[in-house]
Amino acid sequence: MPRYFFDTNPFQMEALPEPFASVTHGQQQYPIYKARLRAIPSLLDAHGLDGSTTFIVTDENVAELYLPGIQHDLEASGRRVRYHIVPPGEKSKSFSELQKLYNAALETGIDRQTPLLALGGGVVGDLAGFAAATLLRGIPLIHLPTSLIAQVDSSIGGKTGINHKQGKNLIGSFYQPEFVCLDITTVNTLPLREWTSGLAEVVKHGLIADARFFDKIVRHSGDMLSRETTSIEEVIPRAASIKAGIVERDLHEHGVRAHLNFGHTFGHALEKECGYGTLTHGEAVFLGMRVALHLSHKLHEKQELKLALDAITDFPINADPSSVSVEALMRAMKRDKKVKQGRVHYVLLKGLGDPYVTADIDPAVIRESWYEALNSSPVSLQ
């Protein structure tokens, strides 16, 4: 039987939660709530999103767990609910799945007041967000992230998009949601590999913005890996708040927001060369951060960087990428969307919490860092 986080009692309106963070963009601001999914009807009302139809986008795995409950609560509040379900996994961030989503939404009869609820992980959020940005030139978007990686990273900041055969996230737009709601209980249903993958973004936030937070994650890594309740109740909001604070300062990635790409230029190249879906995004980012820390340590020779590298190497990865060609990875990085005037820009660390962006690195040093990172023994989950 599916595990629902909703009961079947008659609908009862949840008390309106207070946001724990927010992001300001121009004259507008969107809040980030920590609340159960049952609060969604109340939040839609509070934000004036009272269209007669609500359109939900989710994937097959998340739908089994959460769609019946949220549909029940929305319909009990007087809304008509329509939904579209996509296959799970990175391959759904494609032109073909986007076209199917467009067809489903338009056949439903949406209008510009119809809120689109992105219920799921980062793939659903990126795909549904891009659809919301472009359907009828923009309809209201609500992020309901159910994975760790979505709760602390991808649902915050307005990045949406799909992949192209030339690289990850090459087609997309910036489109801000009306609000984000984190139901932290949903991470308990994640497979272990997906949970561990999401920890990559939590670790990254500490490395680039909060050395004490990173130290806390490392000291309590056992609790984090086992999803100990007190730890995740503290860590998820803190990591999400770090992301919100950075993107608020730089909505369109012209400055400090680029620091959030720590490990990602390398990670995206790994995802492409290994084949999308072979590594999870978080596993690729963990490996990418290994490369970036090797490189940072070579350039700055700080012991704290070496210790950080040793710490993140202990996080498990369920694949061995050591056979991937370094030359192929170097070529893949040159096709990254962050390349400027033909030059690859890398986010490195001078020290913990002290990131910077540079393109002035000897390619031989980059190759050496790739070899060292790829040949560090990954710890298998199996």
Residue, then its C-alpha position, 0 to 999 in steps of 0.5 A: m500500500p502507498r504510504y500517504f502523509f495525509d489522513t482521510n478525515p474531512f478537510q480541516m484548514e491548517a493554520l497559516p505558517e510563518p516563513f523562515a526565509s524569503v527572496t526579494h526580486g525587484q518589487q516582489q518577494y516570495p517566502i519560503y515556508k517550513a510546513r506540511l503539504r496539508a497547509i497548501p490550500s491555506l497558503l494558496d488562499a493567503h497568496g491570492l491564488d484562488g483560481s478555480t483550477t490547480f494544475i499539479v506536475t509530479d513524477e510517478n514515484v512522488a505521485e504514489l506517495y503524495l498526490p492523493g492526499i494533496q488532491h483530496d485537500l485541494e478539492a475539499s477547499g473547493r478547487r478543481v485539480r488536474y495533474h500531469i505525471v512524468p517519468p522519474g529521473e533526469k531524462s524527463k528534463s527533455f523537449s519530449e516531456l516538456q511537449k507532453l506537459y504543455n499538451a496536458a496543461l493546455e488541454t486542461g483549459i488553464d488560464r493565466q490565474t491557474p497555479l502550477l504546483a511543482l510537486g517533487g524533486g529537482v527534475v520536476g521543479d526544473l521542468a515544471g518551472f520552465a513550463a510555468a514560465t512559458l505557458l500563456r507567457g507565464i502562470p503562477l508557480i508554486h514549488l513543493p519540493t519533496s527531495l533534499i536537493a530540491q528543498v535546499d537548492s533547486s526550488i530556491g532562486g528561480k532557475t528552470g530548464i531542460n537538458h540538451k544533448q550538448g549539456k545540462n540545463l542549456i535550455g531554460s529561464f529564470y522564473q520566480p515562484e509565488f512561494v516555496c513550501l518545504d515539508i521536511t517529512t517527505v525526505n523520509t521516503l527518499p531512497l538512501r541514494e537520493w538522500t545522500s545525493g542531496l547532501a551534496e548541496v547541503v555540504k556545498h552551502g557550508l563550504i562556500a558560505d558558512a565554515r561553522f555549518f560545514d564543520k557541524i555537518v561533518r561532525h554529525s555526518g553519521d546522524m545526517l546519513s541516517r536522517e536523524t530527525t533533530s539533525i535534519e530539522e535544523v540542517i535543511p532550513r539552514a541550508a535553504s536560508i543560505k541559498a536564499g540569501i545568496v540568490e537574493r543578492d544576485l538573482h540572475e547570476h551576474g556576481v556572487r550567485a556564481h559561487l553556488n556553482f562550486g563543484h558544478t562545472f566539473g559535476h555537469a561534465l561528469e553527468k554528461e560523459c557518464g550518461y544522464g542518470t548514471l550518476t545522480h546530480g548530487e553524486a556528480v557534485f560531490l565528485g565535482m567538489r573533490v576536483a575543485l578542492h584538489l585544485s583549490h588546495k594546489l593553488h592555496e595550500k591551506q590545511e583546512l582545504k585538505l581536511a575538507l577534501d578528506a571529509i567529503t571523500d567519505f560521503p558515499i557515491n554509488a558509481d565508479p567514474s574512474s574510467v571516464s576520459v579526462e580529455a572528454l571531461m575537459r571538452a565537456m566543460k568547454r560546452d558548459k553554459k557558464v563559459k564566457q568568450g570561450r573560457v571556462h570559469y571555475v569556482l574555487l576556495k581560498g579557504l572555507g567560506d571564501p569562494y571566488v571565480t577564475a578562468d586563469i588556471d593551467p589546464a595541466v593542473i586541472r587535468e591533474s586534479w581530475y585524475e586525483a579526484l576520479n581515482s579517489s576510492p568512492v564508497s559504494l552504497q551497495 
